[in-house]
Amino acid sequence: MSNRLELRLTGSGGQGLILGGIILAEGAIMEGKNAIQSQSYGPEARGGSSKAEVIISDEEIDFPKVRRTNLLLALNQKSCDKYINSLDEEGILLIDSTVNVPDTNRAKKIVKVPILETAREVIGKPMVANIVAIGAINGILDIVPKKILESAVLDRVPKGTEELNKLALKKGYELVENCNRNKLN
C-alpha cells in the first residue's frame, strides 16, 4: 500500500456503506496506521444517496476529506455517475455488476463484480452487501491482513450475525480473486 490511500464508498442509504467505512478505518488503526472516516447522506437517508470517505496513511492525516480518490466503490449508477470525476488518474473503480462504466471514466483499473447479487442471492441477506464490498476492497488493495479486517468486522456487527458477516467478507475476497483469475485466462 502507498503511504496515503483515499477511498470513497458510494451507493444508496441503507446499504451500510457508512459502517463499511468505519470498519475499514478501524481495521487500519488496528494495524497501526492512521485513519479517518467521514460520511454524508442524502436528505432521504434510507434509499437516498450515501457516501463514506476513508483516508488511511502511515503519516499524520492533516485534512479529513478525500481529495484524490484512489478507489471509488459505486453500488449504484447514480453514485458512479456523480463521483466518477473525483477518481484519481491512477485510481481503481470498483462497481457492482449492475452499474455501467460512464463515458467520462478515468479509472486506471475497473473491477466490476456482483456485490449486491452475492449478498442477496448467494448469502441470502441483502444487508451484508457492505461487508461483501469491504472484503472486495481489501482484496484489491490489501489494506490490512484478512484476520485484522475480520476482527474489525466482528467488533461492529450485531451479536448473533458473526458467522453471516464472516461469510460475507469471505465472499467479497472471492469476487476479486475470481475476477483476477478470469482476467488471467
Secondary structure as the mmCIF struct_conf table of DSSP 4:
data_model
#
loop_
_struct_conf.conf_type_id
_struct_conf.id
_struct_conf.beg_label_comp_id
_struct_conf.beg_label_asym_id
_struct_conf.beg_label_seq_id
_struct_conf.end_label_comp_id
_struct_conf.end_label_asym_id
_struct_conf.end_label_seq_id
BEND BEND1 ASN A 3 ASN A 3
STRN STRN1 ARG A 4 SER A 12
TURN_TY1_P TURN_TY1_P1 GLY A 13 GLY A 14
BEND BEND2 GLN A 15 GLN A 15
HELX_RH_AL_P HELX_RH_AL_P1 LEU A 17 MET A 30
TURN_TY1_P TURN_TY1_P2 GLU A 31 GLY A 32
STRN STRN2 ASN A 34 TYR A 41
TURN_TY1_P TURN_TY1_P3 PRO A 43 GLU A 44
TURN_TY1_P TURN_TY1_P4 ARG A 46 GLY A 47
BEND BEND3 GLY A 48 GLY A 48
STRN STRN3 SER A 49 SER A 57
BEND BEND4 ASP A 58 GLU A 59
BEND BEND5 LYS A 65 LYS A 65
BEND BEND6 ARG A 67 ARG A 68
STRN STRN4 THR A 69 ALA A 74
BEND BEND7 LEU A 75 ASN A 76
HELX_RH_AL_P HELX_RH_AL_P2 GLN A 77 TYR A 83
HELX_RH_3T_P HELX_RH_3T_P1 ILE A 84 SER A 86
STRN STRN5 LEU A 87 ASP A 96
TURN_TY1_P TURN_TY1_P5 SER A 97 THR A 98
HELX_LH_PP_P HELX_LH_PP_P1 VAL A 99 PRO A 102
TURN_TY1_P TURN_TY1_P6 ASP A 103 THR A 104
BEND BEND8 LYS A 108 LYS A 108
STRN STRN6 LYS A 109 VAL A 113
HELX_RH_AL_P HELX_RH_AL_P3 ILE A 115 GLU A 117
HELX_RH_PI_P HELX_RH_PI_P1 THR A 118 ILE A 123
BEND BEND9 GLY A 124 GLY A 124
HELX_RH_3T_P HELX_RH_3T_P2 PRO A 126 VAL A 128
HELX_RH_AL_P HELX_RH_AL_P4 ALA A 129 LEU A 141
BEND BEND10 VAL A 144 VAL A 144
HELX_RH_AL_P HELX_RH_AL_P5 LYS A 146 ARG A 156
BEND BEND11 VAL A 157 VAL A 157
HELX_LH_PP_P HELX_LH_PP_P2 PRO A 158 PRO A 158
TURN_TY1_P TURN_TY1_P7 LYS A 159 GLY A 160
HELX_RH_AL_P HELX_RH_AL_P6 GLU A 162 LEU A 184
#
